[in-house]
Amino acid sequence: MKKRLLQLFIVPVIVFGVFSCSSKSGGGGGGSDEANLVVTLNPPAGSTQPAAPQIDFPLTVSITSTMPPQGVTIDVKAAPDGSATNFFTESKSSTAANNNFTITGTPTGVVSVVTVTVTSKTKATNTVTLSYRYTRKP
């Protein structure tokens, strides 16, 4: 009789314990929990820079959010405003917070638009596109 009472109490406790452990979801690996990318540019996004006589134009792309596990791809394109033809393109993979580019080949006396697209390599839908304008003096 004592064995029977013991079985009535222990078996349900064991069964409850097994089911409660097995119903927990596992952690790790989930790309869906990736933080949204936050990116800043220097020169600042949305700005129109004053005309400058230089030949090369520096650009810094900073990822200020948590870096995705596999890093990002940074695409930089520059074209005359209103044109679909780029005079500068560069793409690089990175795991660094700060990434430097040098825009070359800028035509003189024309407003140019720089477009920067940063895409997570872990989650392709996690992307940011920013742009700014500048002019090279003749």
C-alpha positions in Angstrom: 0.0 0.0 0.0 2.9 2.4 0.8 4.4 1.6 -2.6 1.1 2.4 -4.3 0.8 5.8 -2.5 4.4 6.6 -3.4 3.7 5.8 -7.1 0.6 8.0 -7.1 2.7 11.0 -6.0 6.1 10.5 -7.6 4.9 9.5 -11.1 2.8 12.6 -11.7 5.7 14.8 -10.4 8.1 13.2 -12.8 5.7 13.4 -15.7 4.9 17.0 -15.0 8.6 17.8 -14.7 9.4 16.1 -18.1 6.6 17.9 -19.9 7.4 21.3 -18.4 11.0 21.0 -19.5 10.2 19.8 -23.0 7.8 22.6 -23.7 10.4 25.3 -23.3 11.7 26.8 -26.6 15.4 26.7 -27.2 17.5 29.8 -27.5 20.3 30.6 -29.9 20.7 30.9 -33.6 17.7 33.0 -34.2 18.4 35.7 -36.8 14.9 37.1 -36.3 16.0 38.7 -33.0 18.6 40.8 -34.8 18.6 44.5 -33.9 17.6 46.9 -36.6 20.6 48.6 -38.2 21.3 52.2 -37.2 23.8 53.9 -39.5 25.2 57.4 -39.5 27.2 59.1 -42.3 29.9 61.8 -42.3 29.0 64.0 -44.2 25.5 63.7 -42.6 22.7 61.9 -44.3 20.1 64.3 -45.8 22.6 67.1 -46.0 23.7 69.2 -49.0 27.4 69.9 -48.6 28.9 73.3 -49.8 30.8 73.2 -53.1 34.4 72.2 -52.6 37.4 72.3 -54.9 38.9 68.9 -53.9 39.3 65.9 -56.2 38.6 63.2 -53.6 35.7 63.3 -51.2 35.9 61.3 -47.9 32.9 59.4 -46.5 32.6 57.6 -43.2 29.9 55.1 -42.7 29.3 54.2 -39.0 27.2 51.3 -37.8 26.0 52.5 -34.3 23.7 49.6 -33.6 24.8 46.1 -32.6 26.7 44.6 -35.5 24.9 41.6 -37.0 26.7 38.3 -36.3 27.9 37.8 -39.9 28.6 41.6 -40.5 27.2 43.9 -43.1 27.6 44.7 -46.8 28.0 48.5 -47.5 27.2 49.7 -51.0 28.2 53.3 -51.9 27.1 54.8 -55.2 27.5 58.4 -56.5 25.8 59.9 -59.5 24.9 63.3 -60.8 21.6 64.4 -59.4 18.8 63.1 -61.6 21.0 60.6 -63.4 20.9 56.8 -63.2 24.5 56.5 -64.3 27.0 56.2 -61.4 30.4 57.7 -61.7 31.5 55.9 -58.5 30.5 52.6 -57.0 32.1 50.6 -54.2 30.9 47.6 -52.2 32.6 46.1 -49.1 31.8 43.6 -46.5 32.6 44.7 -43.0 32.3 43.8 -39.3 33.8 47.1 -38.2 31.8 49.9 -36.7 33.5 52.7 -38.8 34.1 52.3 -42.5 36.0 54.8 -44.7 35.4 55.4 -48.4 36.9 57.9 -50.8 34.6 59.1 -53.6 36.6 59.8 -56.8 35.7 60.8 -60.3 33.2 63.5 -59.3 32.3 65.8 -62.3 32.9 69.5 -61.7 30.0 72.0 -61.4 27.3 69.3 -61.0 25.3 68.5 -57.9 26.1 64.8 -57.1 24.1 62.4 -54.9 25.8 59.8 -52.8 23.6 56.8 -51.8 24.8 54.4 -49.1 23.0 51.1 -48.5 23.9 49.0 -45.5 22.5 45.4 -45.5 22.9 42.7 -42.8 24.5 39.5 -44.0 22.5 37.6 -41.4 19.1 39.0 -42.2 18.8 40.4 -45.7 15.6 42.4 -44.8 17.6 44.4 -42.2 18.8 47.3 -44.4 19.3 51.0 -44.3 19.6 53.4 -47.2 20.9 57.0 -46.7 22.0 59.8 -49.0 23.5 63.3 -49.2 24.4 65.8 -51.9 27.7 67.6 -52.7 29.3 69.6 -55.5 32.8 69.7 -56.8 33.9 73.2 -57.7 35.5 73.7 -61.1 
